[in-house]
Amino acid sequence: MKTVELQKTIFRIGNLLQCSFGQLGAMIIKEQLSSGDGNLDIMIPGIKVTVVFMVVRINNFVDYSDCLKAHITEFLNKIVSIMHRSADRWGG
């Protein structure tokens, strides 16, 4: 029973780390954990990535937030989903 709880806790911590650091951070954490010696090596060579930053301004956001209340996150997720699909479709 305690093993199951420990596994759940480790899984939750892993999910939180991935949410916090994103996909690239998850790869770095995976490399650190896979070494097996338990030491943190901050001198692991990095990888070069190309990123695109997008900024969206939602006019009257406070009004939307007041109207949608608990559903504001769903609204924002839909907007971000559209942005990601557009970036993928048009190559960034």
N, C-alpha and C positions, 0 to 999 in steps of 0.2 A: 504494500500500500504506500509506504514512504517512497519507494522507488518511482512509482507512478507520479506522485506529487512532485518529486525532484525533476523528472522528465518534463512535466508540464511547465514547471518554473523555468527550466533551461530553454524550452521552446519559446516561452513568453519573452524572456530576455533577448533571445535571438531575433524575434520579431520586432521588439522595441529598437534594437540596434540597427536592424535593416531599415526601419521607418526613419530613424534619426539620421543615419549616414547614407542612405540610398544604396543603389546597386553597387557603385564603386566602393563605397565604404564596406559593404558586405563582403566584397572580394578581398579587401585588405584584411578584414577580421578573419576571414576563412584562411588566408595564407598564414596569419599569425598563429591561429589555433592548430593548423595542420602540421606545424613544425614539431609538435609533441613534447618539446622540452619545457614548456611553460614560461619561457622567457619572452619578453617583448623586444623585438628587434626593430628599432625605428629607422634603421639604415637600409631596409629592403628597397631595391630600386623601384621607382615608380613607373607608371605607364602614361603615355601621352594620350590625351583624349581631346576631342573637339566638342564643344558645347555651344548651344544656342540659348540665349536668355530672352525670355519673352516677358513683356510687361503689359498688363491689361488694366485699364482704368474703367471701373464700372461707375458711371454717373449715378448719383442718388443712391449709393450703396446703403446708406443708413436707412433710407425709406424701404428698400427691399428687405433689409434685415429685420426691420420692425414688422413688416407684413408676413414674411415667411417664417420668422421665429426659429423653431427647431429644424425647419426644412432648408435653412440657408446653406448648410453644408452640402446637401444634395444638389442645390442650385449651383454652387461653386464647382462641385465635382463635374457637373455636366459641362460647364464652361471650359474647365481644364481639359476634359476629355476631347472636346471639339478642337481645342488648341493643339493637343498632342497629335490627333489624327491629321490635322492640317499640316503640321510640321513634318510628320512621317510621309504624307502624300507628296508634298512639294520639296522633300529633301532638306528640310530644315529651314 
